[in-house]
Amino acid sequence: MNDDPGKATNRTVVTFAGELTARKNVGLLLDAFAGIGTGEARLLVVGAGPELHALRARAAARPTPEELAERIK
């Protein structure tokens, strides 16, 4: 897996770039992206603002695809 967002891959990268405020509702984007079964796609959020720490915590609380696979028996 390539964790360098600047390095070219065959993977689709959906990007949000902007101020991380409640008005932008990036949390909804996180929820939607997690809920659509994105496969190899990745979400890249670039920005700063008052919602930064809450969004990081929200994203960190989400299971990885590997963790989800382990839960399905």
Backbone bond lengths (Angstrom), bond angles and torsions (degrees), N, CA, C in turn:
res aa  C-N    CA-C-N  psi(-1)  N-CA   C-N-CA  omega(-1)  CA-C   N-CA-C  phi
1 M - - - 1.449 - - 1.520 109.04 -
2 N 1.302 115.93 138.98 1.457 122.09 -179.41 1.525 108.52 -101.16
3 D 1.329 117.88 112.73 1.459 121.40 179.85 1.519 112.78 -93.66
4 D 1.327 117.63 5.72 1.461 121.90 178.66 1.527 108.20 -92.45
5 P 1.359 118.15 104.29 1.464 119.72 -176.51 1.526 113.52 -63.99
6 G 1.326 117.62 -15.35 1.463 119.92 179.69 1.517 113.78 -87.63
7 K 1.322 117.00 -10.01 1.458 121.16 -177.50 1.530 109.89 -90.98
8 A 1.320 117.28 134.29 1.458 122.37 -177.68 1.521 111.52 -67.76
9 T 1.326 115.64 137.09 1.464 122.56 175.30 1.522 107.69 -141.87
10 N 1.308 116.15 175.80 1.463 121.09 174.98 1.514 111.42 -85.14
11 R 1.280 117.30 -1.97 1.453 123.52 -175.85 1.534 111.38 -79.71
12 T 1.308 116.30 143.22 1.463 121.50 174.44 1.525 108.84 -77.78
13 V 1.328 116.13 132.84 1.463 121.23 177.09 1.521 108.14 -120.92
14 V 1.326 115.60 118.78 1.458 122.29 175.16 1.518 106.10 -93.74
15 T 1.331 116.99 127.50 1.464 120.91 -172.99 1.524 111.66 -120.69
16 F 1.321 115.46 133.79 1.461 122.54 167.79 1.515 105.99 -113.51
17 A 1.316 117.22 127.65 1.460 122.06 175.21 1.522 108.03 -129.48
18 G 1.312 115.80 118.63 1.455 119.17 -179.24 1.511 111.22 170.13
19 E 1.314 114.53 -176.14 1.456 120.88 179.80 1.523 109.50 -74.44
20 L 1.314 116.66 132.70 1.457 121.88 -177.55 1.528 109.38 -90.09
21 T 1.324 114.43 85.19 1.460 122.04 -179.95 1.524 108.73 -122.46
22 A 1.321 116.01 162.71 1.463 120.77 178.61 1.528 110.31 -59.05
23 R 1.298 117.35 -35.98 1.471 121.76 -179.20 1.528 112.22 -61.04
24 K 1.323 117.71 -32.96 1.471 121.98 -179.51 1.531 111.73 -75.86
25 N 1.335 117.26 -21.96 1.462 124.14 176.20 1.530 113.04 52.95
26 V 1.320 116.22 48.66 1.463 121.12 178.56 1.528 110.22 -66.03
27 G 1.316 118.05 -24.63 1.458 121.14 175.10 1.521 111.56 -59.35
28 L 1.306 117.15 -37.43 1.463 121.18 176.55 1.527 110.25 -64.43
29 L 1.323 116.42 -39.19 1.463 120.87 176.21 1.528 110.52 -62.00
30 L 1.337 117.43 -44.01 1.467 121.25 177.25 1.526 111.00 -58.88
31 D 1.329 116.13 -46.33 1.466 120.62 -179.58 1.525 111.24 -63.87
32 A 1.321 116.76 -44.40 1.465 121.07 -179.09 1.522 110.68 -64.42
33 F 1.303 116.48 -44.42 1.461 120.75 -178.88 1.523 110.20 -62.94
34 A 1.317 116.97 -41.82 1.460 121.00 179.85 1.527 111.31 -67.93
35 G 1.323 116.82 -30.60 1.454 120.67 -174.66 1.516 116.06 -84.76
36 I 1.325 118.38 -10.06 1.461 118.77 -174.86 1.514 113.90 -98.33
37 G 1.330 117.29 4.01 1.463 119.23 -179.92 1.513 111.20 61.18
38 T 1.310 116.78 70.09 1.459 122.62 -170.45 1.513 115.62 -76.41
39 G 1.315 118.32 -6.07 1.463 119.98 179.43 1.507 112.16 60.64
40 E 1.312 117.21 -119.80 1.462 121.82 -177.91 1.531 113.27 -86.76
41 A 1.314 118.15 -2.68 1.462 120.94 -179.95 1.525 110.24 -70.85
42 R 1.303 115.90 151.08 1.464 122.26 177.99 1.526 109.07 -127.66
43 L 1.328 115.03 150.23 1.454 121.95 176.06 1.518 107.88 -106.02
44 L 1.312 116.45 126.33 1.458 122.79 177.46 1.523 107.85 -115.33
45 V 1.319 116.17 118.53 1.465 121.85 178.48 1.516 107.53 -109.26
46 V 1.328 116.01 122.77 1.458 122.45 -178.72 1.523 107.88 -121.41
47 G 1.323 116.23 123.06 1.456 118.43 178.10 1.510 110.94 161.61
48 A 1.299 114.41 -178.93 1.458 122.14 178.13 1.519 107.19 -145.67
49 G 1.299 115.87 161.30 1.454 119.99 178.17 1.510 110.98 152.54
50 P 1.321 116.12 -178.03 1.458 120.70 -174.36 1.531 114.24 -64.71
51 E 1.308 119.14 -19.10 1.463 121.91 -179.35 1.533 113.30 -92.01
52 L 1.325 118.25 -0.88 1.457 121.86 -173.70 1.528 112.67 -54.18
53 H 1.307 117.94 -52.63 1.470 121.11 -175.41 1.525 111.47 -67.05
54 A 1.324 117.11 -39.35 1.468 120.35 178.49 1.526 110.87 -65.64
55 L 1.322 117.37 -39.34 1.459 120.61 178.75 1.523 111.70 -68.42
56 R 1.322 116.67 -38.94 1.476 119.92 176.38 1.525 110.38 -61.35
57 A 1.324 116.60 -44.11 1.465 120.58 179.84 1.528 110.38 -64.89
58 R 1.312 116.20 -41.53 1.471 120.74 179.62 1.526 110.91 -63.00
59 A 1.313 116.59 -43.30 1.468 120.81 179.70 1.525 110.65 -67.79
60 A 1.317 117.47 -40.03 1.462 121.13 -179.07 1.525 111.88 -66.92
61 A 1.316 117.35 -27.53 1.463 121.49 -179.54 1.522 112.18 -75.89
62 R 1.325 117.14 -15.30 1.467 121.16 -179.82 1.522 109.95 -76.89
63 P 1.325 116.72 139.72 1.470 118.58 176.89 1.527 111.28 -72.06
64 T 1.311 115.51 149.25 1.464 120.64 174.72 1.526 107.96 -76.53
65 P 1.344 118.37 163.06 1.468 119.75 176.52 1.532 112.22 -55.95
66 E 1.321 116.95 -35.72 1.460 120.47 178.59 1.521 111.17 -65.24
67 E 1.340 115.84 -41.32 1.461 119.63 178.64 1.522 110.85 -65.74
68 L 1.329 116.87 -39.00 1.464 119.99 177.32 1.525 110.83 -63.15
69 A 1.318 116.61 -42.88 1.464 120.91 -179.60 1.531 110.34 -60.35
70 E 1.320 116.92 -37.19 1.460 120.63 179.46 1.529 111.77 -67.06
71 R 1.307 116.95 -27.03 1.465 120.72 -178.29 1.525 112.30 -80.03
72 I 1.310 117.40 -17.62 1.471 121.61 -178.63 1.519 108.01 -93.20
73 K 1.282 117.28 116.97 1.476 122.27 -178.51 1.511 110.53 -119.43
